[in-house]
Amino acid sequence: MSSLVYLLQTRSTDPPAAGLWLRDDLKKKSSASDDAFPETGDRLESNKNEPKMIEEFAPSLYVSEGPVVSFYGFPYPTRMAVVRLSDESIWIWSPVALTDELVRFINNLGPVRHIVSPNKIHHLFLSEWAERWPDARLYAPPGLASKKPDLRFQAELGDEPETAWAADIDQVIFRGSLAMEEVVFFHRESRTAIFCDLIQRHPAAAMTGWKGLLMRLDGLVGERGSTPREWRASFLNRRKARAALARVLSWHPERLLIAHGECVQSNASEVIEEALNWI
């Protein structure tokens, strides 16, 4: 998201996409309580009843397109991932709003056992998924469990995959940011790296006018892609981030699945390395 919108973000702690939280989150570092910055949510515009498209992205890996959410008029497409693990259970990444279509598809695919959030701002729909599949385990990224104590997490994600999905999915945390850390995953069977907000590649055709210009200035538009500028600046310890990037590249991913923008079906390693060359 553009730096101008970062500056506008002064009160809401629950924006729909990366970059809109940074000013507020840095303020909270010096605040005694999160109550000093209450959640508002009044700027989030989305249609939860908008139909979701579900399609196979790669073997045993599916994506569902959520609604486009608007924050200060800037459009952000949303996307979730669904993995059918080798034990035939279902692993959910960054869930979007539930619909009847999604429920039918998931139930036909297999039993939901794991629901994960990749970073601490992707939690808007976790509660409804946890309520719909109460037997599933809910996993928090760094910082989310303390931010959302109302959500009942069974575990916090680390740099090594949980035993339940280690045979199918690897993971690493991009650490070193004062504002937010993100867990990046790798689906072994399809050789797909799964990024959330660290890499954004919004289509140029959709980024028009002055809003599109600001998105372009942040490097978030087009095939190259990047990370929101002020989030980049919050990585004061880039050695840790570089180590995480090296691990991602060691996976030799062929595909790239992201939450916001255009995904990649080939040459993912090159795309990732170029998008994150600021590290």
C-alpha positions as CSV (number, residue, x, y, z in Angstrom):
1,M,0.0,0.0,0.0
2,S,1.2,3.5,-0.7
3,S,3.1,5.5,1.9
4,L,0.4,8.2,1.7
5,V,-2.2,5.7,3.0
6,Y,0.2,4.7,5.7
7,L,0.2,8.2,6.9
8,L,-3.6,8.3,7.0
9,Q,-3.7,5.2,9.1
10,T,-3.8,6.5,12.7
11,R,-6.5,4.6,14.6
12,S,-7.6,1.3,13.0
13,T,-5.5,-1.7,14.1
14,D,-7.3,-4.2,11.8
15,P,-6.7,-3.2,8.2
16,P,-7.2,-5.9,5.5
17,A,-3.7,-5.8,4.0
18,A,-0.1,-5.2,4.7
19,G,1.2,-1.7,5.1
20,L,-1.9,0.0,6.5
21,W,-1.0,-1.1,10.1
22,L,2.6,0.2,10.4
23,R,2.2,3.6,11.8
24,D,-0.3,2.4,14.3
25,D,1.7,-0.7,15.3
26,L,4.9,1.3,15.8
27,K,2.9,3.6,18.1
28,K,1.8,0.6,20.1
29,K,5.4,-0.3,20.8
30,S,5.6,2.6,23.2
31,S,2.0,2.3,24.5
32,A,1.2,0.6,27.7
33,S,-1.9,-1.1,26.3
34,D,-3.5,-1.9,22.9
35,D,-6.6,-0.1,24.3
36,A,-4.9,3.2,23.4
37,F,-5.6,2.3,19.8
38,P,-9.0,0.6,19.7
39,E,-10.1,-1.3,16.6
40,T,-12.7,0.5,14.5
41,G,-13.2,-1.5,11.3
42,D,-15.4,1.2,9.9
43,R,-13.1,1.8,7.0
44,L,-13.2,-1.8,5.8
45,E,-15.6,-2.2,2.9
46,S,-16.2,-5.8,1.6
47,N,-19.1,-7.9,0.4
48,K,-19.0,-11.1,2.4
49,N,-21.7,-12.5,0.1
50,E,-19.7,-12.0,-3.1
51,P,-19.3,-15.4,-4.8
52,K,-15.9,-17.1,-4.3
53,M,-14.1,-18.8,-7.2
54,I,-12.4,-22.1,-6.2
55,E,-9.9,-23.6,-8.5
56,E,-6.9,-26.0,-8.4
57,F,-3.7,-24.1,-8.4
58,A,-1.4,-27.2,-8.4
59,P,-1.7,-30.8,-7.4
60,S,-3.4,-31.0,-3.9
61,L,-3.3,-27.2,-3.7
62,Y,-6.4,-25.1,-4.3
63,V,-7.1,-21.3,-4.1
64,S,-10.3,-19.4,-3.4
65,E,-10.7,-15.8,-4.4
66,G,-12.3,-13.7,-1.7
67,P,-13.9,-10.2,-2.2
68,V,-11.9,-7.2,-3.1
69,V,-11.6,-5.1,0.1
70,S,-11.2,-1.4,0.1
71,F,-9.2,0.7,2.6
72,Y,-9.3,4.4,2.0
73,G,-10.4,3.6,-1.5
74,F,-7.4,1.4,-2.4
75,P,-8.6,-2.0,-3.7
76,Y,-7.0,-5.1,-2.3
77,P,-8.0,-8.5,-3.8
78,T,-7.9,-11.4,-1.3
79,R,-7.0,-15.0,-1.7
80,M,-6.8,-18.1,0.5
81,A,-5.1,-21.5,0.0
82,V,-6.3,-25.0,0.7
83,V,-4.0,-28.0,0.9
84,R,-5.1,-31.6,0.9
85,L,-2.4,-33.3,3.0
86,S,-1.0,-36.8,2.4
87,D,-3.2,-38.1,5.3
88,E,-6.2,-36.7,3.4
89,S,-6.9,-34.0,6.0
90,I,-7.2,-30.3,5.0
91,W,-4.8,-27.4,5.8
92,I,-6.2,-23.9,5.5
93,W,-4.1,-20.8,4.9
94,S,-5.3,-17.2,5.5
95,P,-9.0,-18.0,5.2
96,V,-11.4,-15.5,3.5
97,A,-15.0,-15.0,4.4
98,L,-17.0,-18.2,4.4
99,T,-19.7,-18.9,1.8
100,D,-22.0,-21.9,1.2
101,E,-19.9,-22.7,-1.9
102,L,-16.7,-22.8,0.2
103,V,-18.2,-24.9,2.9
104,R,-19.5,-27.5,0.3
105,F,-16.1,-27.6,-1.5
106,I,-14.1,-28.0,1.8
107,N,-16.4,-30.7,3.2
108,N,-16.2,-32.7,-0.1
109,L,-12.4,-32.3,-0.1
110,G,-11.8,-33.7,3.4
111,P,-11.8,-33.0,7.2
112,V,-10.4,-29.6,8.2
113,R,-7.6,-30.2,10.7
114,H,-5.4,-27.1,10.5
115,I,-6.2,-23.4,10.1
116,V,-3.2,-21.0,9.9
117,S,-2.7,-17.3,9.8
118,P,0.5,-16.2,8.1
119,N,0.8,-12.8,9.9
120,K,-0.9,-10.9,12.6
121,I,-3.2,-8.8,10.4
122,H,-4.7,-11.8,8.6
123,H,-7.2,-12.8,11.2
124,L,-10.5,-11.2,10.1
125,F,-12.3,-14.5,9.3
126,L,-10.5,-16.9,11.6
127,S,-13.3,-17.0,14.2
128,E,-16.0,-18.1,11.7
129,W,-13.8,-20.8,10.3
130,A,-13.0,-22.0,13.8
131,E,-16.7,-22.1,14.7
132,R,-17.6,-23.9,11.5
133,W,-14.9,-26.6,12.1
134,P,-14.4,-26.7,15.9
135,D,-12.2,-29.8,15.7
136,A,-9.6,-28.0,13.7
137,R,-6.5,-26.6,15.4
138,L,-5.9,-22.9,15.0
139,Y,-2.3,-21.7,14.6
140,A,-1.1,-18.1,15.3
141,P,1.9,-16.3,13.7
142,P,4.2,-14.3,15.9
143,G,2.3,-11.5,17.7
144,L,-1.3,-12.5,16.9
145,A,-2.2,-14.5,20.0
146,S,-1.5,-11.5,22.3
147,K,-3.2,-9.2,19.9
148,K,-6.4,-11.3,19.7
149,P,-6.9,-13.0,23.0
150,D,-10.5,-13.7,22.1
151,L,-9.3,-16.3,19.5
152,R,-8.4,-19.7,21.0
153,F,-5.1,-20.7,19.4
154,Q,-3.8,-24.2,20.0
155,A,-0.2,-23.3,18.9
156,E,2.1,-20.6,17.6
157,L,3.9,-21.1,14.3
158,G,7.7,-21.4,14.3
159,D,10.5,-21.8,11.9
160,E,9.9,-25.6,11.6
161,P,6.7,-27.2,10.4
162,E,4.3,-28.9,12.7
163,T,4.7,-32.7,12.8
164,A,1.1,-33.0,11.4
165,W,2.1,-31.3,8.1
166,A,5.9,-31.6,8.0
167,A,5.8,-34.3,5.2
168,D,3.8,-32.0,3.0
169,I,4.7,-28.4,3.9
170,D,7.8,-26.6,5.1
171,Q,7.9,-23.1,6.6
172,V,10.1,-20.2,7.8
173,I,9.5,-16.9,9.6
174,F,10.8,-13.6,8.1
175,R,12.0,-12.0,11.3
176,G,13.7,-8.7,12.1
177,S,10.8,-6.3,11.6
178,L,9.7,-4.0,14.4
179,A,6.2,-4.0,13.1
180,M,5.3,-7.5,11.9
181,E,6.8,-10.9,11.0
182,E,5.4,-13.2,8.4
183,V,5.4,-17.0,8.1
184,V,6.1,-18.2,4.6
185,F,5.2,-21.8,3.6
186,F,6.3,-24.3,0.9
187,H,4.1,-27.0,-0.5
188,R,6.5,-29.8,-1.3
189,E,4.4,-31.8,-3.8
190,S,3.7,-28.8,-6.1
191,R,6.9,-26.9,-5.2
192,T,4.9,-23.8,-4.4
193,A,6.1,-21.0,-2.1
194,I,3.2,-19.4,-0.3
195,F,3.6,-15.7,0.6
196,C,1.1,-13.4,2.1
197,D,1.9,-9.7,2.2
198,L,5.7,-9.7,1.8
199,I,5.3,-10.0,-2.0
200,Q,2.5,-8.1,-3.7
201,R,2.1,-8.0,-7.5
202,H,-1.1,-6.1,-8.3
203,P,-2.1,-6.2,-12.0
204,A,-1.2,-3.0,-13.8
205,A,-4.6,-2.8,-15.5
206,A,-6.4,-2.5,-12.2
207,M,-4.1,0.2,-10.8
208,T,-5.2,3.4,-12.5
209,G,-5.4,7.1,-11.6
210,W,-3.6,8.6,-8.6
211,K,-4.2,5.6,-6.4
212,G,-2.5,3.4,-9.0
213,L,0.4,5.8,-9.2
214,L,1.0,5.6,-5.5
215,M,0.9,1.8,-5.6
216,R,3.4,1.8,-8.5
217,L,5.7,4.1,-6.5
218,D,5.7,1.5,-3.8
219,G,6.7,-1.1,-6.3
220,L,3.6,-3.2,-5.7
221,V,2.3,-3.2,-9.3
222,G,3.4,-5.4,-12.2
223,E,5.4,-8.6,-12.6
224,R,8.3,-7.6,-10.4
225,G,6.3,-6.9,-7.2
226,S,7.7,-5.9,-3.8
227,T,6.9,-5.3,-0.2
228,P,5.1,-2.1,1.1
229,R,7.8,0.6,1.6
230,E,7.2,1.4,5.3
231,W,7.2,-2.3,6.2
232,R,10.5,-2.7,4.4
233,A,11.9,0.2,6.5
234,S,10.8,-1.6,9.7
235,F,13.2,-4.5,9.1
236,L,16.0,-3.1,11.1
237,N,17.7,-6.5,11.4
238,R,17.8,-7.7,7.8
239,R,20.3,-10.4,8.6
240,K,17.4,-12.5,9.9
241,A,15.3,-11.7,6.9
242,R,18.1,-12.6,4.6
243,A,18.5,-16.0,6.3
244,A,14.8,-16.6,5.8
245,L,15.0,-15.7,2.1
246,A,18.0,-18.0,1.7
247,R,16.0,-20.8,3.1
248,V,13.0,-20.1,0.8
249,L,15.4,-20.1,-2.2
250,S,16.9,-23.3,-1.1
251,W,13.5,-24.9,-1.6
252,H,13.8,-24.1,-5.3
253,P,10.2,-23.2,-5.7
254,E,8.6,-23.5,-9.1
255,R,5.3,-21.7,-8.3
256,L,4.5,-18.7,-6.2
257,L,1.1,-18.2,-4.5
258,I,0.4,-14.8,-2.9
259,A,-2.6,-13.2,-1.2
260,H,-2.6,-10.0,-3.1
261,G,-2.0,-9.9,-6.9
262,E,-0.9,-12.2,-9.6
263,C,0.5,-15.6,-8.8
264,V,3.3,-17.5,-10.7
265,Q,3.2,-20.9,-12.2
266,S,6.9,-21.1,-13.2
267,N,10.3,-19.5,-12.4
268,A,9.1,-18.6,-8.9
269,S,12.6,-18.5,-7.5
270,E,13.6,-15.7,-9.8
271,V,10.4,-13.7,-9.1
272,I,10.9,-14.1,-5.3
273,E,14.5,-13.1,-5.4
274,E,13.8,-9.9,-7.5
275,A,10.7,-8.9,-5.4
276,L,12.7,-9.2,-2.2
277,N,16.0,-7.7,-3.4
278,W,15.6,-4.9,-0.8
279,I,16.5,-7.5,1.9
